Each structure stands twice: as structure tokens, then as C-alpha cells.
Amino acid sequence: MVKTILVVEDEAIVLLDIRFKLESLGHKVFVADNGKDAIEIEKNNHIDIVLMDINLKGDIDGIETSKIIYKNSKTPIIFSTANFDLLKNEDFEFEKSCIRKPFNVDELVESMNSLFSWDL
């Protein structure tokens, strides 16, 4: 089943790699390297899931961006980070998943499938 995925990542090489691999699996992928653009993309498109880096370019980080996106649309969030401690003390009003960087796309797809009972 084709899903629409928003990948929010400030490292261009990582962003392009994830995009290419997800598109090669047949998914529609939007990308952003900062929170402001991510919020705007999500607001103007139907997004099935967001893959959110924590450290982003711009004024708002991935944690704050994810809270805004979820408040506006209830879109599921998967955080990608090398440091899970950054999420430990946050108060989230939504179910989330986390994947440790570096990861490969197979691990990401497995995380999305298990969390959301999808068959990507």
C-alpha cells in the first residue's frame, strides 16, 4: 500500500538517501530540512506518517515541530535520533516511535509496519 511520508531531516545526504529508498518502494515522499517547512507541507498535503529528526535548521526543533504537526492533524510521528535522552523528559500527548540513527530503510519500514500495522 502506497503511503505519503514526510521526512524531516537537516542532513542533505541522509535526507536524499531516505527519500530515494522510500520512493523506490513506491511511496510518495515529501521532504523538509526545518520545522517551518515541515509544518507547512503537512498542512497542505495528506501525510500518513512523519519521520522527524530532532535537531533541525531554523528556530524550532523536531520535538516542537512534531507537537505542532500532531496538534493540527494527528499525523503519526517516528523520531530519528542518535540520542534518545533528548526525548526522555518531554511530555508528548501522542503515541510516537523512535528509531536510532544511523538506521537503514529496512529498519524504518519495520518500525512503521509494527507501530501502525501497515504493510509497506
C-alpha positions in Angstrom: 0.0 0.0 0.0 1.4 3.4 -1.0 1.9 5.8 1.8 2.6 9.5 1.8 5.6 10.1 4.1 7.1 13.4 5.3 10.8 13.1 6.0 12.2 16.0 8.1 16.0 15.8 8.3 18.6 18.6 8.1 21.4 16.4 6.8 21.1 16.6 3.0 22.8 13.3 2.2 20.7 11.4 4.7 17.5 13.1 3.5 18.2 12.3 -0.1 19.1 8.7 0.7 15.9 8.1 2.7 13.8 9.8 0.1 15.3 7.7 -2.7 14.8 4.4 -0.9 11.2 5.1 0.2 10.3 6.3 -3.3 11.9 3.1 -4.8 9.4 1.2 -2.6 6.6 3.1 -4.3 5.8 5.7 -1.6 5.1 9.4 -2.1 7.7 11.3 -0.1 7.8 15.0 0.9 11.0 16.4 2.4 11.9 19.3 4.7 15.0 20.4 6.5 13.4 22.7 9.0 10.3 22.8 11.2 8.6 25.7 9.5 8.7 24.0 6.1 7.6 20.7 7.6 4.5 22.2 9.3 3.6 23.9 6.0 4.0 20.8 3.9 1.9 18.7 6.4 -0.8 21.4 6.5 -1.1 21.5 2.7 -0.9 17.7 2.0 -2.3 14.5 3.3 0.6 12.9 5.1 0.3 9.4 6.5 3.4 9.5 8.7 6.2 11.8 9.6 9.8 10.8 10.1 11.2 13.5 12.3 14.8 14.3 13.1 15.2 16.2 16.4 17.9 18.6 15.5 16.8 20.8 12.6 17.7 24.0 10.9 15.8 27.1 11.9 14.0 28.3 15.0 12.1 25.2 16.1 13.5 21.7 16.7 11.9 18.4 15.7 10.3 17.9 19.1 8.4 21.2 18.9 7.6 20.7 15.2 6.2 17.3 15.9 3.9 18.6 18.7 2.6 21.3 16.3 2.0 18.8 13.5 0.3 16.3 15.8 -1.9 19.0 17.3 -3.0 20.2 13.8 -3.6 16.8 12.2 -3.0 13.8 14.5 -0.4 12.5 12.0 1.8 9.7 13.5 5.4 10.6 14.3 8.6 8.5 14.2 11.6 10.3 15.7 15.0 9.6 14.3 17.9 10.4 16.7 21.2 9.1 17.9 20.3 10.4 21.4 17.1 9.0 22.9 17.8 11.0 26.1 16.6 14.1 24.2 13.1 12.6 24.2 13.1 11.2 27.7 11.9 14.2 29.6 9.4 15.5 27.0 5.7 15.4 27.6 4.0 14.1 24.5 0.3 13.9 24.1 0.5 11.3 21.4 1.9 7.9 20.6 5.3 8.0 19.0 8.0 5.7 17.9 11.8 6.2 17.8 14.5 4.8 15.6 18.1 5.2 16.4 20.5 6.9 13.9 22.2 5.6 11.9 19.5 3.3 10.5 18.7 1.7 7.2 15.4 2.0 5.4 14.6 -1.7 6.2 14.6 -0.8 9.9 12.4 2.3 9.3 9.9 0.3 7.3 9.8 -2.4 10.0 9.2 0.3 12.6 6.4 1.8 10.6 4.8 -1.6 9.9 4.9 -2.7 13.6 3.8 0.6 15.1 0.9 1.2 12.7 0.1 -2.3 11.5 0.9 -1.4 7.9 2.3 -3.4 5.2 4.8 -1.1 3.5 
